[in-house]
Amino acid sequence: RKDVGILAMDIYFPPSCVKQEALEVHDGASKGKYTIGLGQECMAFCTEVEDVISMSLTVVSNLLKNYKIDPKMIGRLEVGSETVIDKSKSIKTWLMQIFEEHGNTDIEGVDSSNACYGGTAALFNCVNWVESSSWDGRYGLVVCTDSAVYAEGPARPTGGAAAIAMLIGPNAPIAFESKYRASHMAHVYDFYKPKLASEYPVVDGKLSQTCYLMAVDKCYRRFCEKFEKFEGKQFSVADADYCVFHSPYNKVTVFLIIHFLKSRFYLFTINPFFCLICLLFIYFKFSTVDEDAIEKLKPFADLVGDESYQSRDLEKTSQQVAKALYDAKVGPSTLVPKQVGNMYTASLYAALLSVIHNKHASLEGQRIMMFSYGSGMTATVFSLKAKKAQHPFTLSNIASVLDVSRKLESRHEVSPEKFVETLKLNEHRYGGNDFVTNNDTSVLSPGTYYLTNVDALYRRFYKKK
Ligand code: ACO
């Protein structure tokens, strides 16, 4: 099987959103903290009629319709999510309703969960299936769906919500370079959800930032080693056209890994000026770093490990040094994460589809490096290659189906007061039974699924607008 990967994508995010600027005022945060400090513009959230199940029903039925895919042609369906609605019944089983209607119940796969990494695990499962001897010739379908909500406090502006569906098969326009994958997985308590009666995580924000950086560092080094083993040459940032990172908020930390003097590695972390949120990994061989950059970074050459993750001066310097590379290689991935917020499992793929939206006309033949991070922690760097494909799976058709600009522009801005009120109601209803929603679908587009009621036996009921 050649070029197994992502054949098609679609995204759904709730039309209700709150502006970060308004939230700063409401929360009494200093002006610019959320918009410049975190680099966020807007945050999508689920009202009482939407949740991870309704969003995933919507995105799956939209993808099948938009690319004219016969539901009988799906042979594996994998869901990645960290939003727990039921501790046993998978979200995948709700999605089966769409396929049962067409007489297809022969679909493997269930849900994968580990913080924001579940979507990547689901994607790998589908790609591995298509590449394996178990493949029956049909498509795989991956769904990443999450509603990221935090208790009142500094983490609240880093929420968001969305569902993304990806069709998997051979001859894909976004093909996996499966050989080049490297992971770092370990036990840490940076972000976790031990309170089963609450949707909110327990989060050590600063530790989560350090863990994220450490994971990028470890995965990237291993990735370079594997690349070198297979290709017989060193990997350099010039080998990746775009770098796409899990985006909990749009503050990009740029990493410069400089192979500097006598093959010692010095890790420099940078916090570039828009404070965007992903990570740019730049691996320079000493000889390829320009002299000016070397001079600027020399004072930090003795910092190692945590020291380098935490040095503010190093961040500022690296920000200047890496700006051009950042703008070219990471900038095109930041659109949707900045406008919608953290979508947990969907965040990385929202960043990927931002690249497709921005660059589809020139993407063919280019390599996209992906960094997936899930707290707790699980992380993988992997590589994709954009290819020529047949309609309806061309890059330009994917960009037109995604219709990102229209979807962003047609949203409804909600006041911070209404946003907080909605979160309180959802908090109260979380894990609850025997209630009817207000069934207010006025802001939903036709074809959107919504929650109507939860009965005394905790069974959830949805309708399509
Ligand atoms: N104007 C401009 N910038 C400002 C302003 C202002 N008025 N005020 C603060 N800032 C800057 C700060 O300097 C800081 O930037 P820096 O890191 O470059 O110094 C940034 O805004 C954030 O301010 P902090 O004081 O560091 O923010 P705080 O500690 O209150 O919260 C945090 C930030 C930790 C990210 C919090 O939102 C959080 O816990 N989020 C959830 C955890 C998370 O998303 N972790 C990421 C990986 S794990 C995952 O994906 C869930």
Boltz pocket constraint, residues with backbone or C-beta under 6 A from the ligand:
constraints:
  - pocket:
      binder: B
      contacts: [[A, 30], [A, 31], [A, 32], [A, 33], [A, 34], [A, 36], [A, 37], [A, 38], [A, 116], [A, 154], [A, 155], [A, 156], [A, 157], [A, 158], [A, 191], [A, 203], [A, 204], [A, 205], [A, 206], [A, 208], [A, 209], [A, 212], [A, 247], [A, 248], [A, 249], [A, 271], [A, 275], [A, 373], [A, 375]]
      max_distance: 6.0
